Structure formats: structure tokens, C-alpha cells
Amino acid sequence: MRIDLFHDTACPWCRIGKAYLKQTLEQWDGESIEVYYHTFFLNPNIPDEGYSFREYMQAKGGGRVSLEQWFDAPRRMGEQAGIIFNFEKIDRAPNTLLSHQLIALAPPDKQEVVIDAVYKAYFQDGLDIGDLDVLVGIAKDNGLDTATIRQQLEQGEKRNEVLADARMGQQIGVTSVPFFIVNQKLAFSGAQAPEVILDVMRQAQSEIEQA
């Protein structure tokens, strides 16, 4: 069975959705699962240097809700999913293109841990994941060749592939993330609880068996 997951590395709900998917897969006893991660940009127009995080979030919320209220829901859901959000540590709202390129450059057996490391760097450690040196540091911490990764990122390797991946998501109608497609047929969005994801997977399994 195949699961396609569209996400952005600056999306707290994507981090939660991915954690819930992992919990779901630990409970799954059906056929083997392959997960494919795809790029989505919450805001592709953020400049390379990023924006001031608090100013950006205040503008995004239109001043209608305080930032602490804005952050409360992902904090609480993150606790339920076993992950930490330290929004107070975040200084920059990043352009996430380079972080998606790092994920695309990671070998298949390292891709998931690199995604988790990028999420942790941003949401837990408050690092700027639009910064080349930060991403090279993540690569180093996860056993990738730093000199090679730095050169590849500087030269824009995988950039076109990442952009094409994001366009593909738009073409099939992805407008919000996380967005899941199970077995290329059943789709749902949002950071759904493991039991919800499990129900969709069981439905997909049933369809496979009846085909």
C-alpha cells in the first residue's frame, strides 16, 4: 500500500500529522506500507532571508487572535502526539524551499529522519531552516556528507524537482496540509488522529482485497 503525504517544514500541523501517521503505522498489521513525502509551500513568496516570525504571524492572523492563543492548539495537540513546540524560540519565518531540497537530497533510508530533524530544528530548537548552515548542520547530525550536501544546496540541486513536486500537488487539488492520499485513491487533510488514519487504511486494504 502507498501513502503520499504533502507537507511543509514550517507547518506545525504537518509535524503533528506525520507523528500521528508514524503511530498509526506502528499499529498497522496489514500489507506493507510505502510512504512518499511531497513538497507543499504554505507561502512560496517568503524571501530567502525570511521574515520576522512574530511580525509575520501577527500579520497572518490579522491581529484578531493573540499569538499565544494561536500557538495553544498545536502545543496541546503536539503534547498528545509526543512532540514539543517551542514557538517562543522561533525568530524567523523561513522560506522552506532549501529545507525541502535537503529532504530530497537525503537517501531514501535517511529521508524520514531528516524530515523529523528539520521539524525539530525549527519548532523545538528555534533554528532558521531557511539558512544554509543550519541545514548543513542537520545533514551532519544525521550522518550525511556535509561537504557534498553544502555543494549540492549551493548549486540548487533538486530545486527544480522540489518545485515540480509542489506544482503537482497544486494540480491535483492540494490546498492545505498535511494532505494524505492512501493508495492513490482515498484522500484526507489535517492532522487526523491515528484511529482516523487507521480507518482510511483499512478501507483501502478492503478495496485492494475486493479488486
C-alpha positions in Angstrom: 0.0 0.0 0.0 1.2 3.5 -0.8 0.7 6.7 1.2 1.5 10.1 -0.2 1.9 12.9 2.3 2.1 16.5 1.3 3.7 18.8 3.9 5.6 21.9 4.6 8.5 22.1 7.0 7.2 25.3 8.6 3.7 23.8 9.2 3.1 22.7 12.8 0.1 20.6 11.8 2.2 18.8 9.3 4.6 17.8 12.1 1.7 16.6 14.2 0.2 14.7 11.2 3.4 13.0 10.5 3.8 11.9 14.1 0.2 10.5 14.1 1.0 8.7 10.8 4.0 7.1 12.5 1.9 6.0 15.4 -0.7 4.6 13.0 1.9 2.6 11.1 3.1 1.1 14.4 -0.4 -0.3 14.9 -0.9 -1.5 11.3 -0.9 -5.2 10.7 -2.0 -5.2 7.1 0.2 -5.3 3.9 3.4 -3.4 3.8 3.3 0.4 3.5 5.5 2.8 1.5 5.3 6.5 2.4 6.2 9.2 -0.1 6.8 12.7 1.1 5.9 15.6 -1.2 6.5 19.4 -1.1 3.9 22.0 -0.3 4.6 25.7 0.3 2.4 27.5 2.8 3.9 30.7 1.4 6.3 30.4 -1.6 6.7 34.1 -1.6 8.7 34.5 1.6 12.1 35.9 0.7 15.2 33.8 1.1 16.2 35.7 4.3 12.7 35.0 5.8 10.5 37.4 7.8 10.4 38.2 11.5 8.4 35.3 12.9 6.2 37.2 15.3 5.5 40.1 12.9 4.7 37.6 10.2 2.4 35.5 12.4 0.6 38.6 13.7 0.0 39.8 10.2 -1.2 36.4 9.2 -3.7 36.4 12.0 -4.9 39.8 11.2 -4.5 40.9 14.8 -7.7 39.1 15.7 -6.1 36.5 17.9 -3.1 36.8 20.2 0.0 34.7 19.3 -0.3 32.7 22.5 -3.9 31.7 21.5 -2.7 31.0 18.0 0.0 28.6 19.4 -2.1 27.0 22.0 -3.8 24.4 19.8 -0.7 23.0 18.2 1.1 23.0 21.5 -1.7 20.9 23.1 -2.0 18.5 20.1 1.8 18.2 19.9 1.8 17.0 23.5 -0.7 14.4 22.6 1.4 13.3 19.7 4.6 13.2 21.8 6.3 16.3 20.2 7.3 19.7 21.6 6.7 23.1 20.2 8.8 26.0 21.5 7.2 28.8 19.4 8.8 31.4 21.7 12.3 30.3 20.4 11.5 30.9 16.7 12.9 34.2 15.4 12.5 33.8 11.6 9.6 32.7 9.4 11.6 30.9 6.7 11.4 30.3 3.0 11.2 26.5 3.1 12.5 25.7 -0.4 16.0 24.9 0.7 14.8 22.6 3.5 12.7 20.7 1.0 15.8 20.4 -1.2 17.7 18.9 1.7 15.0 16.3 2.2 15.0 15.5 -1.5 18.8 15.1 -1.4 18.7 12.6 1.6 19.0 9.0 0.6 15.7 7.0 1.0 16.8 5.3 4.2 17.6 8.7 5.8 14.8 10.8 4.4 12.3 10.4 7.3 14.9 11.1 10.0 16.0 14.2 8.1 12.3 15.4 7.9 12.0 14.9 11.6 15.3 16.7 12.3 14.2 19.7 10.2 10.9 19.9 12.1 12.7 19.6 15.4 15.3 22.2 14.5 12.6 24.7 13.6 9.8 24.0 16.1 11.7 22.8 19.1 15.1 24.5 18.8 14.0 27.7 17.1 16.6 27.5 14.3 16.2 29.1 10.9 15.6 26.3 8.5 15.9 28.6 5.6 19.6 29.1 6.5 22.2 27.0 4.6 24.5 26.5 7.6 21.6 25.3 9.7 20.6 22.7 7.1 24.2 21.5 6.6 24.3 21.1 10.4 21.2 18.9 10.3 22.8 16.9 7.5 25.9 16.4 9.6 23.9 15.3 12.7 22.2 12.7 10.6 25.2 11.1 9.0 25.2 12.8 5.6 28.3 14.1 3.9 28.4 17.8 4.8 30.7 18.9 2.0 28.6 17.2 -0.6 25.3 18.5 0.8 26.6 22.0 1.1 27.8 22.0 -2.5 24.5 20.4 -3.7 22.4 23.0 -1.9 24.6 25.9 -3.1 24.3 24.7 -6.7 20.5 24.3 -6.5 20.5 20.6 -6.9 16.9 19.1 -6.6 15.5 22.6 -6.7 13.6 22.0 -9.9 12.4 18.6 -8.7 11.1 20.1 -5.5 9.3 22.9 -7.4 7.8 20.4 -9.8 6.6 18.3 -6.8 4.8 21.3 -5.3 3.2 22.1 -8.7 2.0 18.5 -8.9 0.3 19.0 -5.6 -1.5 22.1 -6.8 -2.6 20.3 -10.0 -4.3 17.5 -8.1 -6.0 20.0 -5.8 -4.0 20.1 -2.6 -4.8 23.4 -0.9 -3.9 22.7 2.7 -1.5 20.5 4.6 -0.9 17.9 5.8 -2.7 16.2 3.0 -2.7 12.4 2.7 -3.5 10.2 -0.3 -3.9 6.5 0.6 -3.2 4.1 -2.3 -3.7 6.9 -4.8 -7.5 6.8 -4.2 -8.5 7.9 -0.7 -7.6 11.4 0.4 -8.0 13.4 3.5 -6.4 16.5 5.1 -5.4 17.7 8.5 -3.6 16.3 11.5 -6.0 13.4 12.0 -5.8 11.1 15.0 -4.3 7.6 14.5 -7.7 5.9 14.6 -8.9 8.1 11.8 -5.9 7.3 9.6 -6.2 3.6 10.5 -9.9 3.6 9.3 -8.9 5.0 5.9 -6.0 2.5 5.6 -8.4 -0.4 6.4 -10.8 0.9 3.8 -8.0 1.0 1.3 -7.0 -2.5 2.3 -10.6 -3.7 1.8 -10.7 -2.2 -1.7 -7.5 -4.0 -2.6 -8.9 -7.3 -1.4 -12.1 -6.9 -3.3 -10.4 -5.8 -6.6 
